[in-house]
């Protein structure tokens, strides 16, 4: 009985160690692949940069000559935040 237990224990430990080594090898391979893909994307972006569309709404600036328009806008915002009461 003891001999069978030791044989099963040996088999179980062997399978456990092999499984852990397979997982460890996969994780090392995954880290290598991620770092390699990061470097490839950096090189790609260096030669083919992404062109961002221009935001046309920020180019238009309204010139206010007096502070009365600003005061009216602030008063309207305050009135709206109070629920119009």
ABEGO torsion letter per residue (X at the ends): XAAAAAAAAAAAAAAAAAAAAAAAAAAAAAAAAAAAAAAAAAAAAAABBBBBBBBAAAABBBBBABAAAAAAAAAAAAAAAAGGX
